[in-house]
Every structure is written in structure tokens, then in C-alpha cells.
Amino acid sequence: MIYFCLESLGKPQVTPYRRLLQSVVSFPRRRESRFIPPKFWMPAPRFRGGRLCAGMMAPAWRTVVLLADSLVRAKALTALVAGLLAFMAVGRAPRAAHAAEAKPGWQLEWEKVLAAAKKEGQISVYISGYEEILPDFQKEYPEIKVVSVTGRGSQIGQRLLAERRAEKYLADVVSAGGVTTYQQLHPAKVFDPIKPVLILPEITDPSKWYQGKHHYADPEGQYIFSYVGSATYGSVSYNTKLVDVKDFKSYWDLLNPKWKGKIISRDVRVPGPGSGNARLFYYLPDVGPPFIRKLYGEMDVTLFRDYRQGSDWLAVGKAAICFFCEVDVSKQQGLPVETFGPRVFKEGGGLVQQFGTLALVNRGPNPNAAKVFINWLLSRKGQMTLQKNMLNTENPADSLRIDIPKDDLPILSRRVDGVKYLDTSKPEWQVMKPILDVMNEALKAAGKN
């Protein structure tokens, strides 16, 4: 449009200065190009009465005409540009307003929450097992200072409850195993619903998660978000010098009389690793309470509570089989230990949360920073960070997100196609009392405590 208007100005409109000079000159309809460049169309002057204006020659009059024409052209061009700019400004304003209106609601909410979180400037995270992710969050959001409380899940739970009894509301978020979040803290009504603070579409979209849904560890399905579902096959390890894995086709083969007195087990009556696998044995079809009763009542099992002690006993051959041992570090050190993996036991495997449940603490001091942390952790980036940071630890994590890479995960922790898995994180299965009742009954019958 601008080019069209400028082209129109290539032939000057003579009417304005014709009126201006009509008392002196008249304009014939012919081209005069002797003194004027051809690209400028200018009429030759003819003077009334055959006289020039006093003191002026014809070339001077041509100069007057040129100046008048230039003045008119300049004014016209200025007016044109001003009009076009005004038109463009008017056109842009509705588009800018429309763009603001078109911004999705979640994005507006996220920007508002993020700004408020940066203003709060801090978040208090009570975390067990996965504290390795915190530096990555701090790097992503340097304006939000991370204050962390770490340790065993039971210790974190006890501390948080003690603080609240003293009317100290210091925690914003809890990330720990289901025993801590569901059994310790949920009954004390420590949490606010977490579903309303899930903002990012990549989180709220259930198709991005295992089985096409969000998983919760509470019966209400809104307080305790489960974000890890690592595969497990009972967490049963063995000394490779004493055990041939080919001899095992079923979990019941672990209770062959030849292994009596050669089995050790972590005492799952104390919260910690092994609780999820104990629930697997209890609820797994064709295994169930009879398996637990025979294991602890007839196999002369030695219990331990120190986490390193079990793997050390297994590595030196003091035991052939260990239930609920953590042997990854020992294996990396070249010691003769291994863990039963997929497609060994015909009954299938289970999924365990490990430390992968997340909850929003009510009355927390930094509610917006808590929202930012929760959305970051459950995002693709947050879950990939979790898997990467836990890769070479004793508890590799397989995120329940299915839209992130899994190839680097150890085969023992990764969900495998074609294997039946029992989700031990079901809310109705979180309570350990039925399992521990069977275990205590069996130990008592065996003369142990």
C-alpha cells in the first residue's frame, strides 16, 4: 500500500499551487522539459498580459513552481506516512489484545505462580531418598532458595509431626516413600490436595502416565501423588557362588528345604526398604500369606536392620539368599552378588514406589514455591533428572511417566513388556499391619522375635 501511494505521488498534483499563482500565471497543457528533469512533470508558465512579475525572469518563475510543487509533495507525503502509521497502530492494537486473550489459562496461571514464588524466594522440602534432584531444581530456579530436610522417611515424618505439635509450620513439600506419606502423615491431616496445584499440561494429561492415568497412594486419590513405579521381583538377592539361578522357576523355589538356615532378611517391621516387596508377596496371587508364614516360620531366617550388614553377609557367603537386600554397590565393587530379575519367577513381578510419592503440606510458608517445585518434579524434565541422578545408586527409579527415555535404566528396575506386574502402591494395600501380623505370628511360632 505504501508503494502504491508513493507511486501516485510521482506525478504532482498542480491544483494547489495553480490556485496559489493563478493571478500571475496560467498553465498550458504541454510538457516543458528544457530546464526540468524528465522524471518531474512540470507545466511551462504563461503570463497574463505577456508580462513577467516585476524583477523576475522566466527561470525564476520555474523555480517558484518547483518549490511550490516540492512543498505540496512533502506535505502530502508527511500526511500519508502519518496516516499509514496511525492505521498500522490501530491494526496492531486489536491483534495484541487478541494475542493476550488467546494465551491459554494454564500459562497465565503458571506465570502468576512463578512470579509469586520468586517473590517468596524460598522453599522447604522434606525429602527422603531422592535428595540428589535438589541441586537441579536450584539451578533451574536460582531465585528460589532450597532449604532441605533429609534422612530416613520415618525420621522426616517424626520431625514434621513434632514441629506441627509445637505449632511450627516449616515444611512446604514432602517427597518420600508411601509408608511415610500415607501411614505416618496422611492420618495426621498434614496435606492439602495436590491435584489443584498441577498446572502444566504435560502433567495434567493422563496419557503421559503409566496405564493412562495418575496414580495416588491415598484412597481419596488427591493427596499423595505416586510418580515412581520401579519393577521388582521380590528384591531377592543371592550369592552367585552358592546359588544357580537356573534352579528357580517360582517364588516357592526360594523356600526349598535346602536353603533352610541360609536365608537372611531385612526386618520390615522397621519402616524402610522391603515394605513394598513384602506387600508384593502378601498380595501376589499364588504366593500370599502362606509364603510369608513359611519363610519366617520354617526357614530359620536371620533378621537384620542395618542396611549394609545384609549385603556384607551375602557377599562373604554367610548367607546364600537375602530378602530385601540392597546389593547394587556390592555388585559394582565386583563382589559375588546378584538379584533375581524379570522372567525368572512365573508369578510375575511388582511395582514399588521406592521414595516416589509427593505431597503438598498444608499451612506451608511458601505455597507458590511449593507449586513450582511440584510441577517441576513431575514434568518431563524433572522426571528425566530423577532417573538420571538415581541411575547408579542402590535405588534406580523408573518414573511412571511413559513419555521419557527408559533405555538407560537397569533391567531389574525397568518395567518390561510381557511381564505381569502387581502395583503394590494401591491405597488399600499401604497399611503394613496385615503383613506384619502374619510375620510376627510366624516368628513367634519359630521361637524368634
BELZIVEN-V965432 format. One record per residue. OMEGA is omega in whole degrees, -180 to 180 (NA if undefined). Layout:
omega={OMEGA OMEGA}
//
This chain:
omega={179 -179 179 -179 179 178 179 180 179 175 -175 173 -171 -175 -178 -176 172 179 -178 -174 -172 178 -175 -173 170 -172 177 -180 176 -180 175 -176 -176 -177 -173 180 -175 -176 176 179 -178 178 175 -176 171 -171 179 179 179 -179 172 175 -175 175 -176 177 -178 178 178 179 177 177 178 -180 179 180 179 180 179 180 -180 180 -179 179 180 180 179 179 180 -179 179 180 179 178 178 179 180 179 178 180 -179 -175 178 179 178 179 179 179 179 -180 -176 180 -175 -177 -178 -179 177 179 -179 179 179 180 -178 178 179 179 179 177 175 171 -177 172 179 -176 174 -169 178 173 -175 -178 178 -178 -172 177 179 176 180 178 -180 -178 -176 -179 -179 -178 -180 172 -173 170 -175 180 175 -178 -179 179 179 179 -180 -180 -178 179 179 179 -178 175 177 -180 173 -177 -171 -174 175 -174 173 173 -176 177 -177 178 180 -174 -175 -174 -178 -167 -179 179 180 179 -179 -169 166 176 -178 -177 -178 -178 174 -170 -173 -179 180 176 -176 179 -176 -178 180 -174 -180 -179 176 -180 171 -179 -180 -179 178 -177 -180 179 -179 -175 -172 -177 176 -178 177 174 -178 179 176 179 178 -176 179 -178 -177 174 -173 178 -176 -173 173 -174 -179 180 -173 176 -177 175 -179 177 177 -177 174 -178 -178 179 180 -179 -179 -178 173 -178 171 -178 -176 173 173 -178 180 -179 179 -178 -180 180 173 177 177 -180 -177 -173 -178 178 179 174 168 -178 179 178 -180 -179 180 -179 -174 -179 -172 -172 178 -177 174 -179 174 179 177 -171 -179 -174 -178 -179 177 179 -179 -176 -178 176 176 175 178 -176 179 173 174 173 172 -170 -177 -179 179 179 179 178 177 180 -173 179 179 -179 177 -175 -177 175 173 -177 -175 -178 179 -177 -179 174 -180 180 -170 179 -168 168 -172 -178 179 -178 178 -180 178 -176 -175 -173 -179 176 177 178 180 -180 -178 -179 177 -176 -177 178 176 -178 -180 -179 174 176 178 -178 -179 -176 -178 -171 -175 178 178 -178 176 -174 173 -178 174 170 -179 -179 178 -177 179 -170 -177 -178 176 -177 -179 -178 -173 173 -174 178 177 179 178 180 175 -179 -177 -179 178 -176 -177 180 -174 -178 -177 -173 179 -180 -178 176 178 -180 -180 178 -179 179 179 179 179 179 179 177 NA}
//
